[in-house]
Amino acid sequence: MPAICLLAPVPLEHLEDGLAVCQSKGKVAFGSRAFEVFRELDTYRNQMPVKVFIYASGNPADERLEASWTANYTRWVEVPNGAHPDGMMYRPPSTAKYPSDNKGHWAGFWEVTDLQKLEPAARIPTGHFVGFKSGKKYKKNFIPEGPLLVAYEA
């Protein structure tokens, strides 16, 4: 049976800045308002790490619809005030240029370790993923617009 995974879009600028944060601090935190997805993920994963496949959004140089980054999901942190409890320590520095990004916009933050950019040959077209609950394969022109629970078997 395929394992539960997360497929999520993250702006390319935050991935590039987040890579340095992850390497120096051991993890990086991305904001989201999709608390239901992360609560559900935490129920299914039973405290086990989960593979994350990331679609780099806002990348004008890449027209392919693919997961080009990967990481390991470790936890969801819900926040009452929309800011990460550790401030900017685990946030990509690029998020600082968006005033609401660290001051009330997010319902919480999903934290990952081992963030890495995939080599072109290892990238996965978004149409190769399957909805975790539905069991249906996404279409080849699928663009993830928020985090999704998916099944993927390498």
C-alpha positions as CSV (number, residue, x, y, z in Angstrom):
1,M,0.0,0.0,0.0
2,P,1.4,3.4,-0.9
3,A,2.4,5.6,2.0
4,I,0.6,8.9,2.9
5,C,2.6,11.9,1.7
6,L,2.1,15.6,1.5
7,L,2.1,17.5,-1.8
8,A,2.3,21.2,-1.3
9,P,3.1,24.4,-3.3
10,V,5.7,26.7,-1.9
11,P,7.0,29.8,-3.6
12,L,10.4,29.2,-5.1
13,E,11.9,32.2,-3.3
14,H,10.9,30.7,0.1
15,L,12.3,27.3,-0.9
16,E,15.7,28.8,-1.9
17,D,15.9,30.8,1.3
18,G,14.4,28.0,3.4
19,L,17.2,25.6,2.2
20,A,19.8,27.7,4.0
21,V,17.6,27.9,7.1
22,C,17.1,24.1,7.1
23,Q,20.8,23.4,6.7
24,S,21.8,25.8,9.5
25,K,18.9,25.3,12.0
26,G,17.9,21.7,11.2
27,K,14.4,22.6,10.0
28,V,12.4,25.2,8.2
29,A,8.8,26.4,8.8
30,F,6.3,27.2,6.0
31,G,3.0,29.0,6.8
32,S,-0.5,27.7,5.8
33,R,-4.1,28.3,6.5
34,A,-5.0,24.7,5.7
35,F,-5.2,23.5,9.3
36,E,-7.7,20.8,8.4
37,V,-5.2,19.1,6.1
38,F,-2.4,19.1,8.7
39,R,-4.7,17.9,11.5
40,E,-5.8,15.1,9.3
41,L,-2.2,14.3,8.3
42,D,-1.2,14.2,12.0
43,T,-4.0,11.7,12.7
44,Y,-2.9,9.4,9.9
45,R,0.8,9.5,10.4
46,N,0.8,8.5,14.1
47,Q,3.9,10.6,14.9
48,M,5.9,9.1,12.1
49,P,7.8,11.4,9.6
50,V,6.1,11.9,6.3
51,K,7.6,12.5,2.9
52,V,6.8,15.9,1.4
53,F,6.8,16.6,-2.3
54,I,6.9,20.3,-3.1
55,Y,5.8,22.1,-6.2
56,A,7.9,25.3,-6.5
57,S,5.3,27.9,-7.3
58,G,6.2,31.3,-8.8
59,N,9.1,29.9,-10.8
60,P,9.0,31.7,-14.2
61,A,11.9,29.6,-15.5
62,D,10.1,26.3,-15.1
63,E,7.0,25.5,-17.0
64,R,6.8,21.8,-16.0
65,L,4.2,20.8,-13.5
66,E,6.3,18.7,-11.1
67,A,7.4,18.3,-7.6
68,S,11.0,19.6,-7.8
69,W,11.8,19.7,-4.0
70,T,11.4,17.2,-1.2
71,A,11.6,17.2,2.6
72,N,10.4,15.3,5.6
73,Y,7.4,16.7,7.5
74,T,7.9,16.7,11.2
75,R,5.0,18.7,12.8
76,W,2.2,21.2,12.5
77,V,2.3,24.2,14.9
78,E,-1.1,26.0,15.2
79,V,-0.8,29.6,16.3
80,P,-3.3,31.9,17.8
81,N,-1.7,35.1,16.5
82,G,-0.5,34.0,13.1
83,A,3.2,34.3,13.8
84,H,5.6,31.3,14.4
85,P,6.2,30.9,18.1
86,D,10.0,31.0,17.5
87,G,9.7,34.2,15.4
88,M,11.9,34.2,12.3
89,M,14.3,31.5,13.6
90,Y,12.9,28.8,11.3
91,R,11.2,31.0,8.7
92,P,12.8,31.7,5.3
93,P,14.2,35.2,5.3
94,S,12.3,36.0,2.1
95,T,9.0,35.9,4.0
96,A,10.0,39.1,5.8
97,K,9.3,41.2,2.8
98,Y,5.6,40.3,3.0
99,P,4.2,42.2,6.0
100,S,1.4,39.8,6.8
101,D,3.5,36.6,6.3
102,N,4.8,36.6,9.8
103,K,2.1,38.7,11.6
104,G,-1.3,37.1,11.6
105,H,-1.9,35.7,8.1
106,W,-1.3,31.9,8.9
107,A,-3.3,29.5,10.9
108,G,-0.1,27.6,11.6
109,F,3.2,26.4,10.3
110,W,4.3,23.1,8.9
111,E,7.9,22.2,9.8
112,V,10.2,20.1,7.7
113,T,13.7,18.7,7.8
114,D,16.0,17.5,5.1
115,L,14.7,20.1,2.5
116,Q,16.4,19.5,-0.8
117,K,16.0,20.3,-4.5
118,L,15.6,17.3,-6.7
119,E,17.8,16.7,-9.7
120,P,15.8,17.1,-13.0
121,A,15.7,13.3,-13.5
122,A,14.3,12.7,-10.0
123,R,11.4,15.2,-10.3
124,I,7.9,13.9,-10.2
125,P,5.1,15.2,-12.5
126,T,2.1,16.3,-10.4
127,G,-0.1,14.0,-12.5
128,H,1.7,11.0,-11.0
129,F,0.3,11.6,-7.5
130,V,-2.9,9.9,-6.3
131,G,-5.4,11.5,-3.8
132,F,-4.9,9.7,-0.5
133,K,-8.6,9.2,0.2
134,S,-10.0,9.2,-3.3
135,G,-7.4,6.8,-4.8
136,K,-7.8,8.8,-8.0
137,K,-4.7,10.0,-10.0
138,Y,-4.4,13.7,-10.7
139,K,-4.5,14.9,-14.2
140,K,-1.2,15.6,-16.0
141,N,-2.0,19.4,-16.0
142,F,-2.7,19.5,-12.2
143,I,-1.4,22.5,-10.3
144,P,-1.5,22.1,-6.5
145,E,-3.0,25.3,-5.0
146,G,-2.6,24.2,-1.4
147,P,-1.3,21.3,0.6
148,L,-2.9,17.9,-0.2
149,L,-2.7,14.5,1.3
150,V,-1.5,12.1,-1.5
151,A,-0.3,8.6,-2.0
152,Y,2.8,8.0,-3.9
153,E,4.8,4.8,-4.5
154,A,8.2,5.3,-5.9
